Amino acid sequence: MKRVCTICARGGSKGVPNKNIRELNGKPLIAYSIQQAQAVRLFDVIAVSSDSDLILQTAKTWGAELLIKRPENLASDTAPKIPAIQHCVLETEKLSGKTFDTICDLDPTSPFRIVGDIHHCVQLLESRGVANVITGAPARKSPYFNLVEIDSSGVARLSKQWEKKVVRRQDSPKCFDMNASIYVWQRGALMNSDSVFLEDTLFYEMPRERSIEIDTEFDFEVAAHFARKGCL
């Protein structure tokens, strides 16, 4: 069983400029994902993909084994992530001479995951023989109770109806927020899909405190607060 960890970090973030190499509690953000991948001791190769030479150099400094230069068409604001992961895997296979069975992608904007989360996601995929595993945390809002959509006339309605009347959020079906922290695929499933939702996609639940995702300056301030409290 051969496994690769991919870490895809483009350079053009607008919500938090240079966020992937911005320091969080004394380390560049991307360093947390690289060191977590090293600590789990499951991967034959840790590969970082980026359109930014500065990100790639930072990744090398912090222990990434292979640096994959991402083409511009896979690094725009509108480019989906799966093609970038597919490109990273194929280039890594060319450079390493290995074909991987399991691909684990760690998003560098989610530094609060722990090594056990990564290990359990890989184990879940391989023990169950499913196509992929995604991660998330209990949802803060419920589409059955307090998540609304606005129709064309400006009227607010619940996003999702249920057969029962829901008077408390706790009585609604359990829902989750995807946290974009860990994605694990069988190689064939990754290479033949453009979606993370497949027929047998499994879900690994993480607590909210390990699901902080940094997309805005506010998110970065929240992350910095928890980092100072020793959560990293």
Contacts in CASP RR format, 6 or more apart in sequence:
PFRMAT RR
TARGET T0000
AUTHOR 0000-0000-0000
METHOD contacts of the structure
MODEL  1
MKRVCTICARGGSKGVPNKNIRELNGKPLIAYSIQQAQAVRLFDVIAVSS
DSDLILQTAKTWGAELLIKRPENLASDTAPKIPAIQHCVLETEKLSGKTF
DTICDLDPTSPFRIVGDIHHCVQLLESRGVANVITGAPARKSPYFNLVEI
DSSGVARLSKQWEKKVVRRQDSPKCFDMNASIYVWQRGALMNSDSVFLED
TLFYEMPRERSIEIDTEFDFEVAAHFARKGCL
1 101 0 8 1.000
1 102 0 8 1.000
1 126 0 8 1.000
2 44 0 8 1.000
2 98 0 8 1.000
2 99 0 8 1.000
2 100 0 8 1.000
2 101 0 8 1.000
2 102 0 8 1.000
3 42 0 8 1.000
3 43 0 8 1.000
3 44 0 8 1.000
3 100 0 8 1.000
3 101 0 8 1.000
3 102 0 8 1.000
3 103 0 8 1.000
3 104 0 8 1.000
3 122 0 8 1.000
4 43 0 8 1.000
4 44 0 8 1.000
4 45 0 8 1.000
4 46 0 8 1.000
4 47 0 8 1.000
4 89 0 8 1.000
4 92 0 8 1.000
4 98 0 8 1.000
4 100 0 8 1.000
4 102 0 8 1.000
4 103 0 8 1.000
4 104 0 8 1.000
5 37 0 8 1.000
5 42 0 8 1.000
5 43 0 8 1.000
5 45 0 8 1.000
5 46 0 8 1.000
5 47 0 8 1.000
5 104 0 8 1.000
5 105 0 8 1.000
5 106 0 8 1.000
6 47 0 8 1.000
6 48 0 8 1.000
6 49 0 8 1.000
6 85 0 8 1.000
6 88 0 8 1.000
6 89 0 8 1.000
6 92 0 8 1.000
6 103 0 8 1.000
6 104 0 8 1.000
6 105 0 8 1.000
6 106 0 8 1.000
7 30 0 8 1.000
7 33 0 8 1.000
7 34 0 8 1.000
7 37 0 8 1.000
7 46 0 8 1.000
7 47 0 8 1.000
7 48 0 8 1.000
7 49 0 8 1.000
7 59 0 8 1.000
7 64 0 8 1.000
7 105 0 8 1.000
7 106 0 8 1.000
7 107 0 8 1.000
7 108 0 8 1.000
8 48 0 8 1.000
8 49 0 8 1.000
8 50 0 8 1.000
8 70 0 8 1.000
8 81 0 8 1.000
8 84 0 8 1.000
8 85 0 8 1.000
8 88 0 8 1.000
8 105 0 8 1.000
8 107 0 8 1.000
8 108 0 8 1.000
9 20 0 8 1.000
9 30 0 8 1.000
9 48 0 8 1.000
9 49 0 8 1.000
9 50 0 8 1.000
9 52 0 8 1.000
9 55 0 8 1.000
9 59 0 8 1.000
9 108 0 8 1.000
10 20 0 8 1.000
10 50 0 8 1.000
10 51 0 8 1.000
10 52 0 8 1.000
10 70 0 8 1.000
10 75 0 8 1.000
10 84 0 8 1.000
11 18 0 8 1.000
11 20 0 8 1.000
11 50 0 8 1.000
11 51 0 8 1.000
11 52 0 8 1.000
11 55 0 8 1.000
11 75 0 8 1.000
12 51 0 8 1.000
12 52 0 8 1.000
12 75 0 8 1.000
12 77 0 8 1.000
13 19 0 8 1.000
13 20 0 8 1.000
14 77 0 8 1.000
15 215 0 8 1.000
15 216 0 8 1.000
15 217 0 8 1.000
16 22 0 8 1.000
16 214 0 8 1.000
16 215 0 8 1.000
16 216 0 8 1.000
16 217 0 8 1.000
16 219 0 8 1.000
16 220 0 8 1.000
19 29 0 8 1.000
19 109 0 8 1.000
19 214 0 8 1.000
19 220 0 8 1.000
20 28 0 8 1.000
20 29 0 8 1.000
20 30 0 8 1.000
20 50 0 8 1.000
20 52 0 8 1.000
20 55 0 8 1.000
20 108 0 8 1.000
20 109 0 8 1.000
21 28 0 8 1.000
21 29 0 8 1.000
21 30 0 8 1.000
21 54 0 8 1.000
21 55 0 8 1.000
21 58 0 8 1.000
22 28 0 8 1.000
22 29 0 8 1.000
22 220 0 8 1.000
23 29 0 8 1.000
24 32 0 8 1.000
24 111 0 8 1.000
24 220 0 8 1.000
24 223 0 8 1.000
24 224 0 8 1.000
24 227 0 8 1.000
24 232 0 8 1.000
25 224 0 8 1.000
25 227 0 8 1.000
25 228 0 8 1.000
25 232 0 8 1.000
27 62 0 8 1.000
28 58 0 8 1.000
28 62 0 8 1.000
29 108 0 8 1.000
29 109 0 8 1.000
29 111 0 8 1.000
29 214 0 8 1.000
30 48 0 8 1.000
30 55 0 8 1.000
30 58 0 8 1.000
30 59 0 8 1.000
30 62 0 8 1.000
30 108 0 8 1.000
31 58 0 8 1.000
31 62 0 8 1.000
32 108 0 8 1.000
32 111 0 8 1.000
32 232 0 8 1.000
33 106 0 8 1.000
33 107 0 8 1.000
33 108 0 8 1.000
33 110 0 8 1.000
33 111 0 8 1.000
34 46 0 8 1.000
34 48 0 8 1.000
34 59 0 8 1.000
34 62 0 8 1.000
34 63 0 8 1.000
34 64 0 8 1.000
35 62 0 8 1.000
36 106 0 8 1.000
36 113 0 8 1.000
36 114 0 8 1.000
36 115 0 8 1.000
36 118 0 8 1.000
37 43 0 8 1.000
37 46 0 8 1.000
37 104 0 8 1.000
37 106 0 8 1.000
37 118 0 8 1.000
38 46 0 8 1.000
38 63 0 8 1.000
39 115 0 8 1.000
40 115 0 8 1.000
40 116 0 8 1.000
40 118 0 8 1.000
40 119 0 8 1.000
40 122 0 8 1.000
42 104 0 8 1.000
42 118 0 8 1.000
42 119 0 8 1.000
42 122 0 8 1.000
43 104 0 8 1.000
44 96 0 8 1.000
44 98 0 8 1.000
44 100 0 8 1.000
45 65 0 8 1.000
45 66 0 8 1.000
45 92 0 8 1.000
45 96 0 8 1.000
45 98 0 8 1.000
45 100 0 8 1.000
46 63 0 8 1.000
46 64 0 8 1.000
46 65 0 8 1.000
46 66 0 8 1.000
47 64 0 8 1.000
47 65 0 8 1.000
47 66 0 8 1.000
47 67 0 8 1.000
47 68 0 8 1.000
47 88 0 8 1.000
47 89 0 8 1.000
47 91 0 8 1.000
47 92 0 8 1.000
48 55 0 8 1.000
48 56 0 8 1.000
48 59 0 8 1.000
48 64 0 8 1.000
48 66 0 8 1.000
48 67 0 8 1.000
48 68 0 8 1.000
49 68 0 8 1.000
49 69 0 8 1.000
49 70 0 8 1.000
49 84 0 8 1.000
49 85 0 8 1.000
49 87 0 8 1.000
49 88 0 8 1.000
49 91 0 8 1.000
50 56 0 8 1.000
50 59 0 8 1.000
50 67 0 8 1.000
50 68 0 8 1.000
50 69 0 8 1.000
50 70 0 8 1.000
50 75 0 8 1.000
51 69 0 8 1.000
51 70 0 8 1.000
51 71 0 8 1.000
51 72 0 8 1.000
51 74 0 8 1.000
51 75 0 8 1.000
53 69 0 8 1.000
56 64 0 8 1.000
56 67 0 8 1.000
56 69 0 8 1.000
59 67 0 8 1.000
60 67 0 8 1.000
66 92 0 8 1.000
66 95 0 8 1.000
66 96 0 8 1.000
68 87 0 8 1.000
68 88 0 8 1.000
68 91 0 8 1.000
68 92 0 8 1.000
68 95 0 8 1.000
70 84 0 8 1.000
70 87 0 8 1.000
70 88 0 8 1.000
71 87 0 8 1.000
73 79 0 8 1.000
74 83 0 8 1.000
74 84 0 8 1.000
74 87 0 8 1.000
75 84 0 8 1.000
80 194 0 8 1.000
82 190 0 8 1.000
82 193 0 8 1.000
82 194 0 8 1.000
82 195 0 8 1.000
82 196 0 8 1.000
83 194 0 8 1.000
85 103 0 8 1.000
85 105 0 8 1.000
85 183 0 8 1.000
85 190 0 8 1.000
86 190 0 8 1.000
86 191 0 8 1.000
89 100 0 8 1.000
89 103 0 8 1.000
89 187 0 8 1.000
89 190 0 8 1.000
89 191 0 8 1.000
92 100 0 8 1.000
93 99 0 8 1.000
93 100 0 8 1.000
99 187 0 8 1.000
100 187 0 8 1.000
101 186 0 8 1.000
101 187 0 8 1.000
102 122 0 8 1.000
102 125 0 8 1.000
102 126 0 8 1.000
102 184 0 8 1.000
102 185 0 8 1.000
102 186 0 8 1.000
102 187 0 8 1.000
103 184 0 8 1.000
103 185 0 8 1.000
103 186 0 8 1.000
103 187 0 8 1.000
103 190 0 8 1.000
104 118 0 8 1.000
104 121 0 8 1.000
104 122 0 8 1.000
104 182 0 8 1.000
104 183 0 8 1.000
104 184 0 8 1.000
105 182 0 8 1.000
105 183 0 8 1.000
105 184 0 8 1.000
105 185 0 8 1.000
106 113 0 8 1.000
106 118 0 8 1.000
106 181 0 8 1.000
106 182 0 8 1.000
107 180 0 8 1.000
107 181 0 8 1.000
107 182 0 8 1.000
107 183 0 8 1.000
107 213 0 8 1.000
109 180 0 8 1.000
109 213 0 8 1.000
109 214 0 8 1.000
109 215 0 8 1.000
110 179 0 8 1.000
110 180 0 8 1.000
110 181 0 8 1.000
110 182 0 8 1.000
110 211 0 8 1.000
110 212 0 8 1.000
110 213 0 8 1.000
110 214 0 8 1.000
111 212 0 8 1.000
111 214 0 8 1.000
111 223 0 8 1.000
111 232 0 8 1.000
112 209 0 8 1.000
112 210 0 8 1.000
112 211 0 8 1.000
112 212 0 8 1.000
112 223 0 8 1.000
112 226 0 8 1.000
112 231 0 8 1.000
112 232 0 8 1.000
113 135 0 8 1.000
113 181 0 8 1.000
113 182 0 8 1.000
113 206 0 8 1.000
113 210 0 8 1.000
114 210 0 8 1.000
117 135 0 8 1.000
117 181 0 8 1.000
117 182 0 8 1.000
117 204 0 8 1.000
117 206 0 8 1.000
117 210 0 8 1.000
118 182 0 8 1.000
120 204 0 8 1.000
121 133 0 8 1.000
121 135 0 8 1.000
121 182 0 8 1.000
121 184 0 8 1.000
121 204 0 8 1.000
122 184 0 8 1.000
124 130 0 8 1.000
124 133 0 8 1.000
124 184 0 8 1.000
124 202 0 8 1.000
124 204 0 8 1.000
125 132 0 8 1.000
125 133 0 8 1.000
125 184 0 8 1.000
125 185 0 8 1.000
125 186 0 8 1.000
125 202 0 8 1.000
128 202 0 8 1.000
129 186 0 8 1.000
130 186 0 8 1.000
130 200 0 8 1.000
130 201 0 8 1.000
130 202 0 8 1.000
131 185 0 8 1.000
131 186 0 8 1.000
131 189 0 8 1.000
131 193 0 8 1.000
131 198 0 8 1.000
131 199 0 8 1.000
131 200 0 8 1.000
131 201 0 8 1.000
132 183 0 8 1.000
132 184 0 8 1.000
132 185 0 8 1.000
132 186 0 8 1.000
132 189 0 8 1.000
132 190 0 8 1.000
132 196 0 8 1.000
132 198 0 8 1.000
132 201 0 8 1.000
132 202 0 8 1.000
133 182 0 8 1.000
133 183 0 8 1.000
133 184 0 8 1.000
133 201 0 8 1.000
133 202 0 8 1.000
133 203 0 8 1.000
133 204 0 8 1.000
134 178 0 8 1.000
134 182 0 8 1.000
134 183 0 8 1.000
134 196 0 8 1.000
134 201 0 8 1.000
134 202 0 8 1.000
134 203 0 8 1.000
134 204 0 8 1.000
135 178 0 8 1.000
135 179 0 8 1.000
135 180 0 8 1.000
135 181 0 8 1.000
135 182 0 8 1.000
135 183 0 8 1.000
135 203 0 8 1.000
135 204 0 8 1.000
135 205 0 8 1.000
135 206 0 8 1.000
135 211 0 8 1.000
136 176 0 8 1.000
136 177 0 8 1.000
136 178 0 8 1.000
136 179 0 8 1.000
136 181 0 8 1.000
136 203 0 8 1.000
136 204 0 8 1.000
136 205 0 8 1.000
136 206 0 8 1.000
136 211 0 8 1.000
137 176 0 8 1.000
137 177 0 8 1.000
137 179 0 8 1.000
137 205 0 8 1.000
137 206 0 8 1.000
137 207 0 8 1.000
137 208 0 8 1.000
137 210 0 8 1.000
137 211 0 8 1.000
138 174 0 8 1.000
138 175 0 8 1.000
138 176 0 8 1.000
138 177 0 8 1.000
138 205 0 8 1.000
138 208 0 8 1.000
139 175 0 8 1.000
139 176 0 8 1.000
139 177 0 8 1.000
140 177 0 8 1.000
140 208 0 8 1.000
141 147 0 8 1.000
142 166 0 8 1.000
142 169 0 8 1.000
142 172 0 8 1.000
142 175 0 8 1.000
143 158 0 8 1.000
143 159 0 8 1.000
143 160 0 8 1.000
143 175 0 8 1.000
144 158 0 8 1.000
144 160 0 8 1.000
144 161 0 8 1.000
144 162 0 8 1.000
144 166 0 8 1.000
144 172 0 8 1.000
144 173 0 8 1.000
144 175 0 8 1.000
145 158 0 8 1.000
145 166 0 8 1.000
145 168 0 8 1.000
145 169 0 8 1.000
145 172 0 8 1.000
146 169 0 8 1.000
147 158 0 8 1.000
147 159 0 8 1.000
147 160 0 8 1.000
148 156 0 8 1.000
148 157 0 8 1.000
148 158 0 8 1.000
148 159 0 8 1.000
149 156 0 8 1.000
149 157 0 8 1.000
149 158 0 8 1.000
149 159 0 8 1.000
150 156 0 8 1.000
150 157 0 8 1.000
151 157 0 8 1.000
162 172 0 8 1.000
162 173 0 8 1.000
164 171 0 8 1.000
166 172 0 8 1.000
176 203 0 8 1.000
176 205 0 8 1.000
177 211 0 8 1.000
179 206 0 8 1.000
179 211 0 8 1.000
179 213 0 8 1.000
180 213 0 8 1.000
181 206 0 8 1.000
181 210 0 8 1.000
181 211 0 8 1.000
181 213 0 8 1.000
182 204 0 8 1.000
183 196 0 8 1.000
189 198 0 8 1.000
209 226 0 8 1.000
209 231 0 8 1.000
212 219 0 8 1.000
212 222 0 8 1.000
212 223 0 8 1.000
212 226 0 8 1.000
213 219 0 8 1.000
214 220 0 8 1.000
214 223 0 8 1.000
226 232 0 8 1.000
END
